[in-house]
Amino acid sequence: MPPCRKLCFIAVASTGLLELDSVLGGLYWGDNVVLDAEREEQVAPFYAAVLKAPVYEQVTFVRVRDISDEVQHVPRATILDARPGTPAESPQALLEAVVGACTPGGRHLVLFDELNALSDRWGAAATLRFFSRACPLLLGLGAIAYWSLTAARHAPALRRGIEEITQCVLVIGDDTVRIAKAEGRSPGVEGTVFRYSSDEDGGLDVAPAPAAARLGAALRTLRADRRLSQSELARLAGVSASAISQAERGRRGLSLETLLRLADRLDITLDELLRGEIAPGYRLARRDDPRHADSDRPVSLLHDRRSGMSVYLVRLSPGGSARPEFAHKGVEVVTVASGLIQVQLATGRPVLRQGEALSAERSGVEGWRNLSDREALAFWILLDPPERDVV
């Protein structure tokens, strides 16, 4: 589980659900969150939960059909009407309207009506093109966006395309929610399953699910992705269809021997089987709210013990300087993304321009100085022998 990124601090974006936030470390500003639900009505409580989070200064609900849930009646939400016959009915017009509604760097929450409604109107290909443009633009603006799909209605190609682009995917079942994708978090976060239920006030109670529920959610996802029936999956696993049915409902587990056989037949690793999907093979680091970043202090982006690599962002104001908070004995690399930066070493003071890099093997970096009259950005990369025994 990743360390909590000060969830009580108002600057951290939130799902509105404490248990979910504690595992995700909250949301990164710019996260697009896709709710992949079995049924449309399962989405509304999660939209209602995020609306209760006090961190958001502006809320926009994008309405694309005549029948929309009660979220549109939330007093602090501005309705962006994109129904047929409105100025924002086309993909380009809606994209411009959504981007125009978001203040750059503002704490903005955008809730989209179901993507299936857009797919029915525009077609799957046009809807995917719209999402492919809107998702990165909202990321760049630092807005939190919620989107939803209904499993029974969306085309598999649309779902795969959307899930490849977005930052977070939550798969919602009758009483479980699984983190299927969460960029910028530790690998153990993806695959985490929670049970949820309605509380007395109409909200959601969320709690970590037992291992059997996690396995059940993973099996359902894999079976849907491979388009297998429970009987077909049972034949691959060498068990009865009833055993698979009970496992998917979290009523019972499967033996290690059965799981290994199933992983072999599906040509995936056991870890991938338990996660419910193929591991992406990469790790991505996200920044916290850029408005609250200390401009002249290295910010840790990534620490990967498997590869032995750590990455820091060095942001320097015009004429500013910064020093590392610790000494490093391994190989160090500095790459300049913008500006003119003097790197301070024990053996010299080389100056790097935009697009240039420096490798220091014997003399560690003692500091950086911005020699330009505009903000400068650099990446400080530390290399150590990888820890082979990390599990």
Contacts in CASP RR format, 6 or more apart in sequence:
PFRMAT RR
TARGET T0000
AUTHOR 0000-0000-0000
METHOD contacts of the structure
MODEL  1
MPPCRKLCFIAVASTGLLELDSVLGGLYWGDNVVLDAEREEQVAPFYAAV
LKAPVYEQVTFVRVRDISDEVQHVPRATILDARPGTPAESPQALLEAVVG
ACTPGGRHLVLFDELNALSDRWGAAATLRFFSRACPLLLGLGAIAYWSLT
AARHAPALRRGIEEITQCVLVIGDDTVRIAKAEGRSPGVEGTVFRYSSDE
DGGLDVAPAPAAARLGAALRTLRADRRLSQSELARLAGVSASAISQAERG
RRGLSLETLLRLADRLDITLDELLRGEIAPGYRLARRDDPRHADSDRPVS
LLHDRRSGMSVYLVRLSPGGSARPEFAHKGVEVVTVASGLIQVQLATGRP
VLRQGEALSAERSGVEGWRNLSDREALAFWILLDPPERDVV
1 22 0 8 1.000
1 23 0 8 1.000
1 186 0 8 1.000
1 188 0 8 1.000
1 189 0 8 1.000
2 23 0 8 1.000
2 24 0 8 1.000
2 25 0 8 1.000
2 185 0 8 1.000
2 186 0 8 1.000
2 189 0 8 1.000
3 25 0 8 1.000
4 21 0 8 1.000
4 22 0 8 1.000
4 25 0 8 1.000
4 26 0 8 1.000
5 12 0 8 1.000
5 25 0 8 1.000
5 26 0 8 1.000
5 288 0 8 1.000
6 12 0 8 1.000
7 14 0 8 1.000
7 18 0 8 1.000
7 21 0 8 1.000
7 22 0 8 1.000
7 25 0 8 1.000
7 26 0 8 1.000
10 54 0 8 1.000
10 55 0 8 1.000
11 55 0 8 1.000
11 107 0 8 1.000
11 288 0 8 1.000
11 289 0 8 1.000
11 291 0 8 1.000
11 292 0 8 1.000
12 25 0 8 1.000
12 26 0 8 1.000
12 27 0 8 1.000
12 55 0 8 1.000
12 288 0 8 1.000
12 289 0 8 1.000
13 26 0 8 1.000
13 27 0 8 1.000
13 28 0 8 1.000
13 29 0 8 1.000
13 30 0 8 1.000
13 31 0 8 1.000
13 53 0 8 1.000
13 55 0 8 1.000
13 56 0 8 1.000
13 107 0 8 1.000
13 144 0 8 1.000
13 289 0 8 1.000
14 21 0 8 1.000
14 26 0 8 1.000
14 27 0 8 1.000
14 50 0 8 1.000
14 53 0 8 1.000
14 55 0 8 1.000
15 21 0 8 1.000
15 24 0 8 1.000
15 26 0 8 1.000
15 27 0 8 1.000
15 33 0 8 1.000
15 46 0 8 1.000
15 49 0 8 1.000
15 50 0 8 1.000
15 53 0 8 1.000
16 49 0 8 1.000
16 50 0 8 1.000
16 52 0 8 1.000
16 53 0 8 1.000
17 46 0 8 1.000
17 49 0 8 1.000
17 204 0 8 1.000
17 206 0 8 1.000
18 206 0 8 1.000
19 194 0 8 1.000
19 206 0 8 1.000
19 207 0 8 1.000
19 208 0 8 1.000
20 177 0 8 1.000
20 179 0 8 1.000
20 194 0 8 1.000
20 206 0 8 1.000
21 27 0 8 1.000
23 179 0 8 1.000
23 189 0 8 1.000
23 192 0 8 1.000
24 168 0 8 1.000
24 179 0 8 1.000
24 182 0 8 1.000
24 185 0 8 1.000
24 189 0 8 1.000
25 185 0 8 1.000
27 33 0 8 1.000
27 144 0 8 1.000
27 168 0 8 1.000
28 167 0 8 1.000
28 184 0 8 1.000
28 286 0 8 1.000
28 287 0 8 1.000
28 288 0 8 1.000
29 105 0 8 1.000
29 107 0 8 1.000
29 142 0 8 1.000
29 143 0 8 1.000
29 144 0 8 1.000
29 288 0 8 1.000
29 289 0 8 1.000
29 290 0 8 1.000
30 138 0 8 1.000
30 139 0 8 1.000
30 140 0 8 1.000
30 141 0 8 1.000
30 142 0 8 1.000
30 143 0 8 1.000
30 144 0 8 1.000
30 145 0 8 1.000
30 167 0 8 1.000
31 139 0 8 1.000
31 144 0 8 1.000
31 145 0 8 1.000
31 167 0 8 1.000
31 168 0 8 1.000
31 183 0 8 1.000
31 286 0 8 1.000
32 135 0 8 1.000
32 138 0 8 1.000
32 139 0 8 1.000
32 145 0 8 1.000
32 147 0 8 1.000
32 165 0 8 1.000
32 166 0 8 1.000
32 167 0 8 1.000
32 168 0 8 1.000
33 144 0 8 1.000
33 145 0 8 1.000
33 146 0 8 1.000
33 147 0 8 1.000
33 166 0 8 1.000
33 167 0 8 1.000
33 168 0 8 1.000
33 169 0 8 1.000
33 170 0 8 1.000
34 147 0 8 1.000
34 148 0 8 1.000
34 149 0 8 1.000
34 162 0 8 1.000
34 163 0 8 1.000
34 166 0 8 1.000
34 168 0 8 1.000
34 169 0 8 1.000
34 170 0 8 1.000
35 42 0 8 1.000
35 43 0 8 1.000
35 46 0 8 1.000
35 146 0 8 1.000
35 147 0 8 1.000
35 148 0 8 1.000
35 149 0 8 1.000
35 170 0 8 1.000
35 172 0 8 1.000
36 148 0 8 1.000
36 149 0 8 1.000
36 151 0 8 1.000
36 159 0 8 1.000
36 163 0 8 1.000
36 169 0 8 1.000
36 170 0 8 1.000
36 171 0 8 1.000
36 172 0 8 1.000
36 180 0 8 1.000
37 43 0 8 1.000
37 148 0 8 1.000
37 149 0 8 1.000
37 150 0 8 1.000
37 151 0 8 1.000
37 171 0 8 1.000
37 172 0 8 1.000
37 173 0 8 1.000
38 150 0 8 1.000
38 151 0 8 1.000
38 152 0 8 1.000
38 172 0 8 1.000
38 173 0 8 1.000
38 174 0 8 1.000
39 150 0 8 1.000
39 152 0 8 1.000
40 114 0 8 1.000
40 116 0 8 1.000
40 148 0 8 1.000
40 150 0 8 1.000
42 172 0 8 1.000
42 173 0 8 1.000
42 174 0 8 1.000
43 114 0 8 1.000
43 148 0 8 1.000
43 172 0 8 1.000
44 69 0 8 1.000
44 70 0 8 1.000
44 71 0 8 1.000
45 196 0 8 1.000
45 198 0 8 1.000
45 202 0 8 1.000
45 203 0 8 1.000
45 204 0 8 1.000
46 146 0 8 1.000
46 170 0 8 1.000
46 172 0 8 1.000
46 177 0 8 1.000
46 204 0 8 1.000
47 69 0 8 1.000
47 71 0 8 1.000
47 111 0 8 1.000
47 146 0 8 1.000
47 148 0 8 1.000
48 71 0 8 1.000
48 203 0 8 1.000
49 203 0 8 1.000
49 204 0 8 1.000
50 109 0 8 1.000
50 111 0 8 1.000
50 144 0 8 1.000
50 146 0 8 1.000
51 59 0 8 1.000
51 71 0 8 1.000
51 74 0 8 1.000
51 77 0 8 1.000
51 109 0 8 1.000
51 111 0 8 1.000
53 109 0 8 1.000
55 107 0 8 1.000
56 107 0 8 1.000
56 108 0 8 1.000
56 109 0 8 1.000
56 144 0 8 1.000
57 106 0 8 1.000
57 107 0 8 1.000
57 108 0 8 1.000
58 78 0 8 1.000
58 101 0 8 1.000
58 102 0 8 1.000
58 103 0 8 1.000
58 106 0 8 1.000
58 107 0 8 1.000
58 108 0 8 1.000
58 109 0 8 1.000
59 74 0 8 1.000
59 76 0 8 1.000
59 77 0 8 1.000
59 78 0 8 1.000
59 108 0 8 1.000
59 109 0 8 1.000
59 110 0 8 1.000
59 111 0 8 1.000
60 77 0 8 1.000
60 78 0 8 1.000
60 79 0 8 1.000
60 80 0 8 1.000
60 98 0 8 1.000
60 101 0 8 1.000
60 102 0 8 1.000
60 108 0 8 1.000
60 109 0 8 1.000
60 110 0 8 1.000
60 111 0 8 1.000
61 68 0 8 1.000
61 71 0 8 1.000
61 72 0 8 1.000
61 74 0 8 1.000
61 77 0 8 1.000
61 78 0 8 1.000
61 79 0 8 1.000
61 80 0 8 1.000
61 111 0 8 1.000
61 113 0 8 1.000
62 80 0 8 1.000
62 82 0 8 1.000
62 94 0 8 1.000
62 98 0 8 1.000
62 110 0 8 1.000
62 111 0 8 1.000
62 112 0 8 1.000
62 113 0 8 1.000
63 72 0 8 1.000
63 79 0 8 1.000
63 80 0 8 1.000
63 81 0 8 1.000
63 82 0 8 1.000
63 83 0 8 1.000
63 113 0 8 1.000
64 82 0 8 1.000
64 83 0 8 1.000
64 112 0 8 1.000
64 113 0 8 1.000
64 114 0 8 1.000
64 117 0 8 1.000
64 118 0 8 1.000
64 121 0 8 1.000
65 83 0 8 1.000
65 113 0 8 1.000
65 114 0 8 1.000
65 117 0 8 1.000
66 83 0 8 1.000
68 113 0 8 1.000
71 77 0 8 1.000
71 111 0 8 1.000
72 79 0 8 1.000
77 111 0 8 1.000
78 101 0 8 1.000
80 88 0 8 1.000
80 94 0 8 1.000
80 97 0 8 1.000
80 98 0 8 1.000
80 101 0 8 1.000
81 88 0 8 1.000
82 88 0 8 1.000
82 89 0 8 1.000
82 94 0 8 1.000
82 97 0 8 1.000
82 113 0 8 1.000
83 89 0 8 1.000
84 121 0 8 1.000
87 93 0 8 1.000
87 97 0 8 1.000
88 94 0 8 1.000
88 97 0 8 1.000
89 121 0 8 1.000
91 122 0 8 1.000
91 126 0 8 1.000
91 127 0 8 1.000
91 129 0 8 1.000
91 130 0 8 1.000
94 130 0 8 1.000
95 130 0 8 1.000
95 133 0 8 1.000
95 134 0 8 1.000
95 137 0 8 1.000
98 110 0 8 1.000
98 134 0 8 1.000
98 138 0 8 1.000
99 134 0 8 1.000
99 137 0 8 1.000
99 138 0 8 1.000
99 141 0 8 1.000
101 108 0 8 1.000
101 110 0 8 1.000
102 108 0 8 1.000
102 110 0 8 1.000
102 138 0 8 1.000
102 141 0 8 1.000
102 142 0 8 1.000
102 143 0 8 1.000
103 141 0 8 1.000
104 141 0 8 1.000
104 142 0 8 1.000
105 141 0 8 1.000
105 142 0 8 1.000
105 290 0 8 1.000
105 291 0 8 1.000
106 141 0 8 1.000
106 142 0 8 1.000
106 143 0 8 1.000
106 291 0 8 1.000
107 289 0 8 1.000
108 141 0 8 1.000
108 142 0 8 1.000
108 143 0 8 1.000
108 144 0 8 1.000
109 143 0 8 1.000
109 144 0 8 1.000
109 145 0 8 1.000
109 146 0 8 1.000
110 138 0 8 1.000
110 143 0 8 1.000
110 144 0 8 1.000
110 145 0 8 1.000
110 146 0 8 1.000
111 145 0 8 1.000
111 146 0 8 1.000
112 145 0 8 1.000
112 146 0 8 1.000
112 147 0 8 1.000
112 148 0 8 1.000
114 148 0 8 1.000
114 149 0 8 1.000
114 150 0 8 1.000
115 127 0 8 1.000
115 131 0 8 1.000
115 147 0 8 1.000
115 148 0 8 1.000
115 149 0 8 1.000
115 154 0 8 1.000
115 158 0 8 1.000
115 162 0 8 1.000
116 149 0 8 1.000
116 150 0 8 1.000
116 153 0 8 1.000
116 154 0 8 1.000
118 127 0 8 1.000
118 130 0 8 1.000
119 127 0 8 1.000
119 154 0 8 1.000
119 155 0 8 1.000
119 158 0 8 1.000
122 130 0 8 1.000
124 154 0 8 1.000
124 155 0 8 1.000
124 157 0 8 1.000
124 158 0 8 1.000
127 158 0 8 1.000
128 157 0 8 1.000
128 158 0 8 1.000
128 161 0 8 1.000
128 162 0 8 1.000
131 147 0 8 1.000
131 161 0 8 1.000
131 162 0 8 1.000
131 165 0 8 1.000
131 166 0 8 1.000
132 161 0 8 1.000
132 165 0 8 1.000
134 145 0 8 1.000
135 145 0 8 1.000
135 165 0 8 1.000
135 166 0 8 1.000
136 165 0 8 1.000
138 145 0 8 1.000
139 167 0 8 1.000
147 162 0 8 1.000
147 166 0 8 1.000
149 158 0 8 1.000
149 159 0 8 1.000
149 162 0 8 1.000
151 159 0 8 1.000
151 224 0 8 1.000
156 227 0 8 1.000
163 169 0 8 1.000
163 180 0 8 1.000
163 181 0 8 1.000
166 181 0 8 1.000
167 181 0 8 1.000
167 182 0 8 1.000
167 183 0 8 1.000
167 286 0 8 1.000
168 179 0 8 1.000
168 181 0 8 1.000
168 182 0 8 1.000
168 183 0 8 1.000
169 179 0 8 1.000
169 180 0 8 1.000
169 181 0 8 1.000
169 182 0 8 1.000
170 177 0 8 1.000
170 178 0 8 1.000
170 179 0 8 1.000
170 180 0 8 1.000
171 177 0 8 1.000
171 178 0 8 1.000
171 180 0 8 1.000
171 217 0 8 1.000
171 221 0 8 1.000
173 217 0 8 1.000
175 195 0 8 1.000
175 196 0 8 1.000
175 197 0 8 1.000
176 193 0 8 1.000
176 194 0 8 1.000
176 195 0 8 1.000
176 196 0 8 1.000
176 209 0 8 1.000
176 213 0 8 1.000
176 217 0 8 1.000
177 193 0 8 1.000
177 194 0 8 1.000
177 196 0 8 1.000
177 206 0 8 1.000
178 191 0 8 1.000
178 192 0 8 1.000
178 193 0 8 1.000
178 194 0 8 1.000
178 214 0 8 1.000
178 217 0 8 1.000
178 218 0 8 1.000
178 221 0 8 1.000
179 189 0 8 1.000
179 190 0 8 1.000
179 191 0 8 1.000
179 192 0 8 1.000
179 193 0 8 1.000
180 190 0 8 1.000
180 191 0 8 1.000
180 221 0 8 1.000
180 276 0 8 1.000
180 277 0 8 1.000
181 190 0 8 1.000
182 189 0 8 1.000
182 190 0 8 1.000
183 284 0 8 1.000
183 286 0 8 1.000
184 283 0 8 1.000
184 284 0 8 1.000
184 285 0 8 1.000
184 286 0 8 1.000
187 279 0 8 1.000
187 283 0 8 1.000
190 275 0 8 1.000
190 277 0 8 1.000
191 214 0 8 1.000
191 217 0 8 1.000
191 218 0 8 1.000
191 274 0 8 1.000
191 275 0 8 1.000
191 276 0 8 1.000
192 208 0 8 1.000
192 214 0 8 1.000
193 208 0 8 1.000
193 209 0 8 1.000
193 213 0 8 1.000
193 214 0 8 1.000
193 217 0 8 1.000
194 206 0 8 1.000
194 207 0 8 1.000
194 208 0 8 1.000
194 209 0 8 1.000
195 206 0 8 1.000
195 207 0 8 1.000
195 208 0 8 1.000
195 209 0 8 1.000
195 213 0 8 1.000
196 204 0 8 1.000
196 205 0 8 1.000
196 206 0 8 1.000
196 207 0 8 1.000
197 204 0 8 1.000
197 205 0 8 1.000
198 204 0 8 1.000
198 205 0 8 1.000
199 205 0 8 1.000
209 217 0 8 1.000
210 250 0 8 1.000
211 253 0 8 1.000
212 247 0 8 1.000
212 250 0 8 1.000
212 251 0 8 1.000
212 252 0 8 1.000
212 253 0 8 1.000
213 250 0 8 1.000
214 274 0 8 1.000
215 247 0 8 1.000
215 250 0 8 1.000
215 253 0 8 1.000
215 254 0 8 1.000
215 274 0 8 1.000
216 247 0 8 1.000
216 248 0 8 1.000
216 249 0 8 1.000
216 250 0 8 1.000
217 276 0 8 1.000
218 273 0 8 1.000
218 274 0 8 1.000
218 275 0 8 1.000
218 276 0 8 1.000
219 233 0 8 1.000
219 244 0 8 1.000
219 247 0 8 1.000
219 248 0 8 1.000
219 276 0 8 1.000
220 248 0 8 1.000
221 276 0 8 1.000
221 277 0 8 1.000
222 228 0 8 1.000
222 233 0 8 1.000
222 266 0 8 1.000
222 273 0 8 1.000
222 276 0 8 1.000
222 277 0 8 1.000
223 229 0 8 1.000
223 230 0 8 1.000
223 233 0 8 1.000
223 248 0 8 1.000
225 277 0 8 1.000
226 266 0 8 1.000
228 236 0 8 1.000
230 241 0 8 1.000
230 244 0 8 1.000
230 245 0 8 1.000
230 248 0 8 1.000
231 241 0 8 1.000
233 244 0 8 1.000
233 262 0 8 1.000
234 240 0 8 1.000
234 241 0 8 1.000
234 243 0 8 1.000
234 244 0 8 1.000
236 261 0 8 1.000
236 262 0 8 1.000
236 265 0 8 1.000
236 266 0 8 1.000
237 243 0 8 1.000
237 244 0 8 1.000
237 254 0 8 1.000
237 258 0 8 1.000
237 261 0 8 1.000
237 262 0 8 1.000
237 265 0 8 1.000
238 258 0 8 1.000
238 261 0 8 1.000
239 254 0 8 1.000
239 258 0 8 1.000
243 252 0 8 1.000
243 254 0 8 1.000
246 252 0 8 1.000
246 253 0 8 1.000
247 253 0 8 1.000
247 254 0 8 1.000
254 262 0 8 1.000
259 270 0 8 1.000
259 273 0 8 1.000
259 274 0 8 1.000
260 270 0 8 1.000
262 273 0 8 1.000
263 269 0 8 1.000
263 270 0 8 1.000
263 272 0 8 1.000
263 273 0 8 1.000
266 273 0 8 1.000
268 278 0 8 1.000
269 279 0 8 1.000
271 279 0 8 1.000
272 278 0 8 1.000
272 279 0 8 1.000
283 302 0 8 1.000
283 304 0 8 1.000
285 301 0 8 1.000
285 302 0 8 1.000
285 311 0 8 1.000
287 293 0 8 1.000
287 299 0 8 1.000
287 301 0 8 1.000
287 313 0 8 1.000
293 299 0 8 1.000
293 315 0 8 1.000
295 315 0 8 1.000
295 316 0 8 1.000
295 317 0 8 1.000
295 375 0 8 1.000
296 315 0 8 1.000
296 316 0 8 1.000
296 317 0 8 1.000
296 320 0 8 1.000
296 321 0 8 1.000
296 322 0 8 1.000
297 315 0 8 1.000
297 322 0 8 1.000
298 312 0 8 1.000
298 313 0 8 1.000
298 314 0 8 1.000
298 322 0 8 1.000
298 324 0 8 1.000
298 325 0 8 1.000
298 380 0 8 1.000
299 312 0 8 1.000
299 313 0 8 1.000
299 314 0 8 1.000
299 315 0 8 1.000
300 310 0 8 1.000
300 311 0 8 1.000
300 312 0 8 1.000
301 311 0 8 1.000
301 312 0 8 1.000
301 313 0 8 1.000
301 379 0 8 1.000
302 309 0 8 1.000
302 310 0 8 1.000
302 311 0 8 1.000
303 310 0 8 1.000
304 310 0 8 1.000
305 386 0 8 1.000
305 387 0 8 1.000
305 390 0 8 1.000
306 386 0 8 1.000
306 387 0 8 1.000
306 390 0 8 1.000
307 386 0 8 1.000
308 383 0 8 1.000
308 384 0 8 1.000
308 385 0 8 1.000
308 386 0 8 1.000
308 387 0 8 1.000
309 381 0 8 1.000
309 382 0 8 1.000
309 383 0 8 1.000
309 384 0 8 1.000
310 381 0 8 1.000
310 382 0 8 1.000
310 384 0 8 1.000
311 379 0 8 1.000
311 380 0 8 1.000
311 381 0 8 1.000
311 382 0 8 1.000
312 379 0 8 1.000
312 380 0 8 1.000
312 381 0 8 1.000
312 382 0 8 1.000
313 377 0 8 1.000
313 378 0 8 1.000
313 379 0 8 1.000
313 380 0 8 1.000
314 322 0 8 1.000
314 334 0 8 1.000
314 341 0 8 1.000
314 368 0 8 1.000
314 377 0 8 1.000
314 378 0 8 1.000
314 379 0 8 1.000
314 380 0 8 1.000
315 375 0 8 1.000
315 376 0 8 1.000
315 377 0 8 1.000
316 322 0 8 1.000
316 341 0 8 1.000
316 368 0 8 1.000
316 369 0 8 1.000
316 370 0 8 1.000
316 375 0 8 1.000
316 376 0 8 1.000
316 377 0 8 1.000
316 378 0 8 1.000
317 370 0 8 1.000
317 375 0 8 1.000
318 370 0 8 1.000
318 372 0 8 1.000
318 373 0 8 1.000
318 374 0 8 1.000
318 375 0 8 1.000
319 369 0 8 1.000
319 370 0 8 1.000
319 371 0 8 1.000
319 372 0 8 1.000
319 373 0 8 1.000
320 369 0 8 1.000
320 370 0 8 1.000
321 367 0 8 1.000
321 368 0 8 1.000
321 369 0 8 1.000
321 370 0 8 1.000
322 367 0 8 1.000
322 368 0 8 1.000
323 366 0 8 1.000
323 367 0 8 1.000
323 368 0 8 1.000
324 365 0 8 1.000
324 366 0 8 1.000
324 367 0 8 1.000
324 380 0 8 1.000
327 364 0 8 1.000
328 364 0 8 1.000
328 365 0 8 1.000
328 382 0 8 1.000
330 361 0 8 1.000
330 364 0 8 1.000
330 382 0 8 1.000
330 383 0 8 1.000
330 384 0 8 1.000
331 359 0 8 1.000
331 360 0 8 1.000
331 361 0 8 1.000
331 382 0 8 1.000
331 383 0 8 1.000
332 359 0 8 1.000
332 360 0 8 1.000
332 361 0 8 1.000
332 364 0 8 1.000
332 365 0 8 1.000
332 380 0 8 1.000
332 381 0 8 1.000
332 382 0 8 1.000
332 383 0 8 1.000
333 357 0 8 1.000
333 358 0 8 1.000
333 359 0 8 1.000
333 360 0 8 1.000
333 379 0 8 1.000
333 380 0 8 1.000
333 381 0 8 1.000
333 383 0 8 1.000
334 341 0 8 1.000
334 343 0 8 1.000
334 352 0 8 1.000
334 357 0 8 1.000
334 358 0 8 1.000
334 360 0 8 1.000
334 365 0 8 1.000
334 368 0 8 1.000
334 378 0 8 1.000
334 379 0 8 1.000
334 380 0 8 1.000
334 381 0 8 1.000
335 355 0 8 1.000
335 356 0 8 1.000
335 357 0 8 1.000
335 358 0 8 1.000
335 378 0 8 1.000
335 379 0 8 1.000
335 381 0 8 1.000
336 352 0 8 1.000
336 353 0 8 1.000
336 354 0 8 1.000
336 355 0 8 1.000
336 356 0 8 1.000
336 357 0 8 1.000
336 376 0 8 1.000
336 377 0 8 1.000
336 378 0 8 1.000
337 354 0 8 1.000
337 355 0 8 1.000
337 377 0 8 1.000
337 378 0 8 1.000
337 379 0 8 1.000
338 354 0 8 1.000
338 374 0 8 1.000
338 375 0 8 1.000
338 376 0 8 1.000
338 377 0 8 1.000
339 353 0 8 1.000
339 354 0 8 1.000
339 370 0 8 1.000
339 372 0 8 1.000
339 374 0 8 1.000
339 375 0 8 1.000
339 376 0 8 1.000
339 377 0 8 1.000
340 351 0 8 1.000
340 352 0 8 1.000
340 353 0 8 1.000
340 354 0 8 1.000
340 370 0 8 1.000
340 371 0 8 1.000
340 372 0 8 1.000
340 376 0 8 1.000
341 351 0 8 1.000
341 352 0 8 1.000
341 368 0 8 1.000
341 369 0 8 1.000
341 370 0 8 1.000
341 371 0 8 1.000
341 376 0 8 1.000
341 378 0 8 1.000
342 349 0 8 1.000
342 350 0 8 1.000
342 351 0 8 1.000
342 352 0 8 1.000
342 368 0 8 1.000
342 369 0 8 1.000
342 371 0 8 1.000
343 349 0 8 1.000
343 350 0 8 1.000
343 351 0 8 1.000
343 352 0 8 1.000
343 358 0 8 1.000
343 360 0 8 1.000
343 365 0 8 1.000
343 367 0 8 1.000
343 368 0 8 1.000
344 365 0 8 1.000
344 366 0 8 1.000
344 367 0 8 1.000
344 368 0 8 1.000
344 369 0 8 1.000
345 360 0 8 1.000
345 363 0 8 1.000
345 364 0 8 1.000
345 365 0 8 1.000
345 366 0 8 1.000
346 363 0 8 1.000
346 364 0 8 1.000
346 366 0 8 1.000
347 362 0 8 1.000
347 363 0 8 1.000
348 363 0 8 1.000
350 358 0 8 1.000
351 371 0 8 1.000
352 358 0 8 1.000
352 378 0 8 1.000
365 380 0 8 1.000
368 378 0 8 1.000
368 380 0 8 1.000
370 376 0 8 1.000
END
